[in-house]
Amino acid sequence: MFSASKLSDEQKSALHAWAAEGASIADLQKRLKDEFNLSITYMDARFLVLDLGIEINDSPKEEAKPDDVAAAKPVPTGVVTVTMDSLALPGALVSGKVTFSDGETAIWMLDQYGRPGLDADTPGYRPSQEDIIEFQKQLSELVRKSGY
């Protein structure tokens, strides 16, 4: 096992500088090998970071661009579609997915007592009254055809 006491002051300050530039633990390990000819394991590099009190920036390199977020939004279709899973969710008698007319999607389920559950992908989402009525009609028909 490699110890921080085996590093020179120059090597310690280099590690701190590299971490301040945004280097990851793997980067520190590679730079120690390349610049100081010092081969250590990844685990030893992790322990060095802890021993020397080095702050590693774990934030992602690239953040989502507003254009990417806009592309991920659901596309309104004007139609409610309901599907049933071939294998029900744990605790459910039957389950499936629904896409509402505005493009929002949700997971639905019916438990052993016939109580419905709906978990929308968007927190706090509420479908329109017309969509709920259409969803209930399609769900009823789908469940009836499946023999439940």
C-alpha positions in Angstrom: 0.0 0.0 0.0 1.3 3.4 -1.0 1.5 6.2 1.6 1.3 9.9 1.3 4.5 10.2 3.3 6.4 8.8 0.4 5.5 11.8 -1.7 7.8 14.9 -2.0 6.4 18.4 -1.3 6.6 19.0 -5.0 4.4 16.0 -5.8 1.9 16.9 -3.1 1.5 20.4 -4.4 1.2 19.1 -8.0 -1.6 16.8 -6.9 -3.5 19.8 -5.3 -2.9 21.9 -8.4 -4.2 19.2 -10.7 -7.3 18.6 -8.6 -8.0 22.4 -8.6 -7.9 22.2 -12.4 -10.7 19.6 -12.3 -8.7 16.4 -12.5 -10.4 13.2 -11.4 -8.8 10.5 -9.3 -8.0 8.5 -12.4 -6.4 11.7 -13.9 -4.3 12.2 -10.8 -3.2 8.5 -11.0 -2.2 8.9 -14.7 -0.4 12.2 -14.2 1.7 10.8 -11.3 2.7 8.0 -13.6 3.5 10.3 -16.6 5.2 13.2 -14.8 6.8 11.6 -11.8 7.2 8.0 -13.0 5.2 6.9 -9.9 2.9 3.9 -10.5 0.1 3.5 -8.0 -3.2 1.7 -8.0 -6.5 3.6 -8.3 -7.3 2.6 -4.7 -4.0 4.1 -3.5 -4.8 7.3 -5.4 -8.1 7.4 -3.6 -6.4 7.1 -0.3 -3.9 9.8 -1.2 -6.7 12.2 -2.0 -8.2 11.5 1.4 -4.9 11.7 3.3 -3.9 14.9 1.6 -7.3 16.5 2.0 -7.6 17.1 -1.8 -11.1 18.2 -3.0 -12.2 16.4 -6.2 -14.8 18.1 -8.3 -17.4 15.4 -9.1 -19.7 17.6 -11.1 -20.4 16.4 -14.7 -18.2 18.0 -17.4 -21.1 19.0 -19.6 -24.4 20.2 -18.5 -27.7 19.7 -20.4 -28.2 22.4 -23.0 -31.6 24.1 -23.2 -32.1 22.7 -26.7 -31.6 19.1 -25.4 -34.2 19.7 -22.7 -36.7 21.0 -25.2 -36.2 17.9 -27.4 -37.0 15.6 -24.5 -40.4 17.1 -23.9 -43.4 14.9 -24.8 -45.1 15.5 -28.1 -48.9 16.0 -28.0 -50.7 13.5 -30.1 -54.3 14.4 -29.3 -55.0 10.7 -28.5 -55.0 8.7 -25.2 -53.3 5.3 -25.6 -53.3 2.6 -22.9 -51.1 -0.5 -22.9 -50.9 -3.4 -20.4 -47.6 -4.9 -19.2 -47.1 -8.7 -19.8 -45.7 -8.9 -16.3 -47.4 -6.8 -13.7 -45.5 -4.5 -11.3 -44.8 -5.9 -7.8 -48.0 -5.5 -5.6 -50.2 -5.0 -8.7 -52.8 -7.3 -10.2 -52.3 -5.6 -13.6 -50.2 -2.7 -14.7 -49.2 -0.8 -17.8 -48.5 2.5 -19.4 -50.7 5.4 -20.6 -49.9 8.3 -22.9 -52.3 11.2 -22.6 -53.4 13.5 -25.4 -50.8 16.2 -24.4 -47.9 13.7 -24.7 -47.4 13.1 -21.0 -46.9 9.5 -20.0 -47.6 7.6 -16.8 -47.5 4.1 -15.3 -50.9 2.8 -14.1 -51.7 -0.2 -11.9 -54.7 -1.9 -10.3 -54.0 -3.7 -7.0 -55.7 -6.9 -5.7 -58.7 -4.9 -4.4 -59.2 -3.1 -7.7 -57.8 0.2 -6.4 -56.2 2.2 -9.2 -52.8 3.9 -9.1 -51.3 6.4 -11.5 -47.6 7.5 -11.4 -46.9 10.3 -14.0 -43.4 10.8 -15.3 -43.7 14.5 -14.6 -44.1 15.2 -10.8 -47.4 16.8 -10.1 -48.9 16.2 -13.5 -52.7 16.1 -13.7 -54.4 14.9 -17.0 -57.4 16.8 -18.3 -60.9 15.6 -17.3 -61.5 14.4 -20.9 -58.2 12.4 -20.9 -59.2 10.8 -17.6 -62.5 9.7 -19.0 -60.9 8.3 -22.1 -58.2 6.6 -20.0 -60.9 4.9 -17.8 -62.8 3.7 -20.9 -59.7 2.2 -22.5 -58.5 0.7 -19.3 -61.8 -0.9 -18.6 -61.9 -2.4 -22.1 -58.3 -3.6 -21.9 -58.8 -5.2 -18.5 -62.1 -6.9 -19.6 -60.4 -8.3 -22.7 -57.6 -9.7 -20.6 -60.0 -11.7 -18.5 -59.8 -9.7 -15.2 
